[in-house]
Amino acid sequence: MQTNDKDTIEKQRKFIKGQITGIKASLENVLGELLISVETYKNECMKNLRDSARENSHLDERQGTEWHERESVSYRHHFLCFRWGREVTTEHYSTTYTYLAASDALENIRNFSYEACSEIESAFTKAVDIKRVKQRLLSTILENFDTSDENFDINSFRHIVEMTLNRIEFPVFKLDVSEYISSVSSRFSGEIRDSSKRAELQKTVSDTIDKVFDKISEQFLKETVTFKSKINGIKTGFENELLKNINDEYDKIQNQLKNKEQEIEKYINVLDILKNLTFSN
């Protein structure tokens, strides 16, 4: 009993424990890589946001044209000091000027907001390649389960994987910049020609884009932390789902081993009692 039954149960226990450890390690690798990917694309996204902020902070100068007219007087005839036949002609000519358009400033703020939201949403979808993650999870199952077992059903595991991945919700970003638009439009409108006013508008746009950048970056970083936390939660749920039957089997083996040890101890006690009775006789 000590050598056969107990050894057999112990071997089963070690095998199942190794299977559990292997599955946990494989899942840690797959979803650990996923978290690294999220962090990588987060950093790339932040760089792209800074580049977009810098581009939209600058206003391009425009060239405008103004038309003018001036009159000139000429005389057709003259005799000595006398002139007659006065003719007035009108000449049209143009001049150019440089200006900044207030509408461009408002458009740049809107553009940065739209570009930032799209960039962030794209970062999350790029970081989590659903098709690749699905393949990795199925490979983990095939590597750690006995596929030759008649009870093994790959379709049931596929269903578990599908349900797990369907729980991944990608953030949707929307940023309201109406207050920033109103602030700028209340101070500037039309064509800004004066050089000091142009400098003031340029600085206002730059400062406003900085505020929008800070606001959406803060939102993005918070959402990244939340998203990674959700991934960890999904990992735990998926792991529990996969190991449900295996853990039950492991607990059953543990109980068998415990019962067997108690049974052996009981027999040893009986043998000791019998030995004592034999020696006493």
C-alpha positions as CSV (number, residue, x, y, z in Angstrom):
1,M,0.0,0.0,0.0
2,Q,2.9,2.4,0.9
3,T,4.8,1.7,-2.3
4,N,2.1,1.0,-5.0
5,D,-1.1,2.7,-4.2
6,K,0.4,5.8,-2.7
7,D,3.1,6.1,-5.4
8,T,0.5,5.9,-8.1
9,I,-1.6,8.6,-6.6
10,E,1.5,10.7,-6.0
11,K,2.5,10.4,-9.6
12,Q,-0.9,11.5,-10.7
13,R,-0.8,14.4,-8.3
14,K,2.6,15.6,-9.7
15,F,1.4,15.2,-13.3
16,I,-1.7,17.3,-12.7
17,K,0.2,19.9,-10.7
18,G,2.8,20.1,-13.6
19,Q,-0.1,20.6,-16.0
20,I,-1.6,23.4,-13.9
21,T,1.8,25.1,-13.7
22,G,2.4,24.7,-17.4
23,I,-1.0,26.2,-18.3
24,K,-0.5,29.2,-15.9
25,A,3.0,29.8,-17.3
26,S,1.8,29.7,-20.9
27,L,-1.1,32.1,-20.2
28,E,1.3,34.4,-18.3
29,N,3.5,34.5,-21.5
30,V,0.6,35.1,-23.9
31,L,-1.2,37.8,-21.9
32,G,2.1,39.2,-20.5
33,E,3.1,39.9,-24.1
34,L,-0.3,41.5,-24.6
35,L,0.3,43.9,-21.8
36,I,3.8,44.7,-23.1
37,S,2.2,45.4,-26.5
38,V,-0.3,47.8,-24.9
39,E,2.5,49.7,-23.2
40,T,4.5,49.8,-26.4
41,Y,1.7,51.3,-28.5
42,K,0.9,53.7,-25.6
43,N,4.4,55.2,-25.9
44,E,4.2,55.3,-29.7
45,C,0.8,57.0,-29.5
46,M,2.1,59.6,-27.0
47,K,4.8,60.5,-29.5
48,N,2.3,60.8,-32.3
49,L,0.1,63.0,-30.1
50,R,3.0,65.3,-29.4
51,D,3.9,65.5,-33.1
52,S,0.3,66.3,-34.0
53,A,0.1,69.0,-31.3
54,R,3.2,70.6,-32.6
55,E,1.9,70.7,-36.2
56,N,-1.5,72.0,-35.2
57,S,0.0,74.7,-32.9
58,H,1.5,76.5,-35.9
59,L,-0.7,78.8,-38.1
60,D,0.4,79.3,-41.7
61,E,0.5,82.9,-42.9
62,R,-1.8,83.8,-45.8
63,Q,-1.4,86.4,-48.5
64,G,-4.3,88.7,-49.3
65,T,-4.8,91.2,-52.1
66,E,-6.4,94.6,-52.0
67,W,-7.5,96.6,-55.0
68,H,-7.2,100.4,-55.0
69,E,-7.9,103.2,-57.5
70,R,-6.5,106.6,-58.1
71,E,-7.4,109.4,-60.4
72,S,-5.1,111.3,-62.8
73,V,-5.9,114.5,-64.8
74,S,-4.7,115.2,-68.3
75,Y,-5.3,118.0,-70.9
76,R,-5.7,117.4,-74.5
77,H,-4.8,120.9,-75.8
78,H,-3.0,124.0,-74.7
79,F,-2.1,127.4,-76.2
80,L,0.5,129.4,-74.4
81,C,-0.6,129.3,-70.8
82,F,-4.2,128.3,-71.5
83,R,-5.4,124.7,-71.3
84,W,-8.7,123.1,-72.1
85,G,-10.1,119.7,-72.7
86,R,-9.5,118.4,-69.1
87,E,-9.6,114.6,-68.9
88,V,-9.8,112.6,-65.6
89,T,-8.8,108.9,-65.8
90,T,-9.1,106.3,-63.0
91,E,-6.3,103.8,-62.5
92,H,-6.8,100.5,-60.6
93,Y,-3.9,98.7,-58.9
94,S,-3.4,96.0,-56.3
95,T,-1.3,95.5,-53.2
96,T,-0.7,92.4,-51.1
97,Y,-0.6,91.9,-47.4
98,T,0.1,89.1,-44.9
99,Y,-2.5,87.9,-42.3
100,L,-3.5,85.0,-40.1
101,A,-7.0,83.6,-40.4
102,A,-8.9,83.2,-37.1
103,S,-10.9,80.4,-38.8
104,D,-7.6,78.5,-39.3
105,A,-7.0,78.7,-35.5
106,L,-10.3,77.2,-34.8
107,E,-9.9,74.5,-37.4
108,N,-6.5,73.5,-36.0
109,I,-8.0,73.0,-32.5
110,R,-10.7,70.8,-33.9
111,N,-8.3,68.9,-36.1
112,F,-6.0,68.1,-33.2
113,S,-9.0,66.9,-31.1
114,Y,-10.2,64.5,-33.9
115,E,-6.7,63.3,-34.7
116,A,-5.9,62.6,-31.1
117,C,-9.0,60.6,-30.5
118,S,-8.5,58.5,-33.6
119,E,-4.8,58.0,-32.8
120,I,-5.7,56.7,-29.3
121,E,-8.4,54.4,-30.4
122,S,-6.1,53.0,-33.1
123,A,-3.4,52.4,-30.5
124,F,-5.6,50.1,-28.5
125,T,-6.8,48.1,-31.5
126,K,-3.2,47.7,-32.8
127,A,-1.9,46.6,-29.5
128,V,-4.5,43.8,-29.2
129,D,-4.3,41.7,-32.3
130,I,-7.4,39.6,-31.7
131,K,-6.6,37.0,-34.4
132,R,-3.0,36.5,-33.1
133,V,-4.1,36.3,-29.5
134,K,-6.7,33.7,-30.4
135,Q,-4.1,31.6,-32.1
136,R,-1.7,31.9,-29.2
137,L,-4.4,30.8,-26.7
138,L,-5.5,27.8,-28.7
139,S,-1.8,26.8,-29.0
140,T,-1.5,27.0,-25.2
141,I,-4.4,24.6,-24.9
142,L,-3.0,22.2,-27.4
143,E,0.4,22.3,-25.8
144,N,-0.9,21.6,-22.2
145,F,-3.8,19.2,-22.8
146,D,-3.9,15.6,-23.8
147,T,-5.4,15.8,-27.3
148,S,-5.5,12.0,-27.6
149,D,-7.9,11.8,-24.7
150,E,-11.4,10.9,-25.9
151,N,-12.9,13.5,-23.7
152,F,-10.8,16.3,-25.3
153,D,-13.0,18.6,-27.4
154,I,-11.2,21.4,-29.1
155,N,-14.5,23.1,-30.1
156,S,-15.4,23.6,-26.5
157,F,-12.1,25.2,-25.9
158,R,-12.5,27.4,-29.0
159,H,-15.8,28.5,-27.5
160,I,-14.1,29.5,-24.2
161,V,-11.4,31.4,-26.2
162,E,-14.1,33.2,-28.3
163,M,-16.1,34.2,-25.2
164,T,-12.9,35.4,-23.5
165,L,-11.8,37.6,-26.3
166,N,-15.4,39.0,-26.8
167,R,-15.1,40.4,-23.3
168,I,-12.3,42.8,-24.4
169,E,-13.8,46.2,-24.9
170,F,-11.8,48.8,-26.7
171,P,-12.2,52.4,-25.4
172,V,-14.0,55.0,-27.5
173,F,-12.6,58.5,-27.1
174,K,-14.4,61.8,-27.5
175,L,-13.2,65.1,-26.4
176,D,-15.4,68.2,-26.2
177,V,-13.3,71.3,-27.3
178,S,-16.2,73.7,-27.5
179,E,-15.0,75.8,-24.6
180,Y,-11.6,76.2,-26.2
181,I,-13.2,77.1,-29.5
182,S,-15.4,79.7,-27.8
183,S,-12.5,81.2,-25.9
184,V,-10.5,81.8,-29.1
185,S,-13.4,82.9,-31.3
186,S,-14.5,85.5,-28.7
187,R,-11.1,87.2,-29.0
188,F,-10.2,86.8,-32.7
189,S,-12.2,86.9,-35.9
190,G,-11.6,87.3,-39.7
191,E,-8.2,88.3,-41.0
192,I,-5.6,89.3,-38.4
193,R,-3.2,91.6,-40.1
194,D,-1.5,93.5,-37.3
195,S,1.8,91.9,-36.4
196,S,1.3,92.1,-32.7
197,K,-2.2,90.6,-33.0
198,R,-0.8,87.9,-35.2
199,A,1.7,87.0,-32.6
200,E,-1.0,87.0,-29.9
201,L,-3.2,84.7,-32.0
202,Q,-0.3,82.3,-32.6
203,K,0.5,82.1,-28.9
204,T,-3.2,81.6,-28.0
205,V,-3.5,78.7,-30.4
206,S,-0.3,77.1,-29.1
207,D,-1.4,77.5,-25.5
208,T,-4.9,76.1,-26.3
209,I,-3.4,73.0,-28.1
210,D,-1.2,72.4,-25.1
211,K,-4.3,72.4,-22.8
212,V,-6.1,70.0,-25.1
213,F,-3.0,67.8,-25.2
214,D,-2.8,67.7,-21.4
215,K,-6.5,66.9,-21.1
216,I,-6.6,64.0,-23.6
217,S,-3.2,62.6,-22.5
218,E,-4.5,62.4,-18.9
219,Q,-7.6,60.6,-20.1
220,F,-5.5,58.3,-22.3
221,L,-3.1,57.3,-19.5
222,K,-6.0,56.6,-17.1
223,E,-7.8,54.5,-19.7
224,T,-4.6,52.5,-20.4
225,V,-4.3,51.6,-16.7
226,T,-7.9,50.5,-16.7
227,F,-7.6,48.6,-19.9
228,K,-4.5,46.7,-18.6
229,S,-6.4,45.9,-15.4
230,K,-9.3,44.5,-17.5
231,I,-6.9,42.3,-19.4
232,N,-5.5,40.9,-16.1
233,G,-9.1,40.2,-15.1
234,I,-9.9,38.4,-18.3
235,K,-6.7,36.4,-17.9
236,T,-7.7,35.3,-14.4
237,G,-11.2,34.4,-15.7
238,F,-9.8,32.5,-18.6
239,E,-7.3,30.6,-16.5
240,N,-10.0,29.6,-14.0
241,E,-12.2,28.4,-16.9
242,L,-9.4,26.3,-18.3
243,L,-8.4,24.9,-15.0
244,K,-11.8,24.2,-13.6
245,N,-11.9,20.5,-14.3
246,I,-8.2,20.1,-13.8
247,N,-8.4,21.7,-10.4
248,D,-11.3,19.5,-9.5
249,E,-9.3,16.5,-10.5
250,Y,-6.3,17.7,-8.5
251,D,-8.4,18.3,-5.4
252,K,-9.8,14.8,-5.8
253,I,-6.3,13.3,-6.1
254,Q,-5.2,15.3,-3.0
255,N,-8.1,13.9,-1.0
256,Q,-7.3,10.4,-2.2
257,L,-3.6,10.9,-1.2
258,K,-4.7,12.2,2.2
259,N,-7.1,9.3,2.7
260,K,-4.5,6.8,1.6
261,E,-2.0,8.3,4.1
262,Q,-4.6,8.1,6.9
263,E,-5.4,4.5,5.9
264,I,-1.8,3.5,6.0
265,E,-1.4,5.2,9.3
266,K,-4.4,3.3,10.6
267,Y,-2.9,0.0,9.5
268,I,0.5,0.8,11.0
269,N,-1.2,1.5,14.3
270,V,-3.1,-1.8,14.1
271,L,0.2,-3.6,13.3
272,D,1.9,-2.0,16.3
273,I,-1.0,-3.1,18.5
274,L,-0.7,-6.7,17.2
275,K,3.1,-6.7,17.7
276,N,2.6,-5.6,21.3
277,L,0.0,-8.3,21.9
278,T,2.4,-10.9,20.4
279,F,5.3,-9.9,22.6
280,S,3.1,-9.8,25.7
281,N,2.1,-13.4,25.2
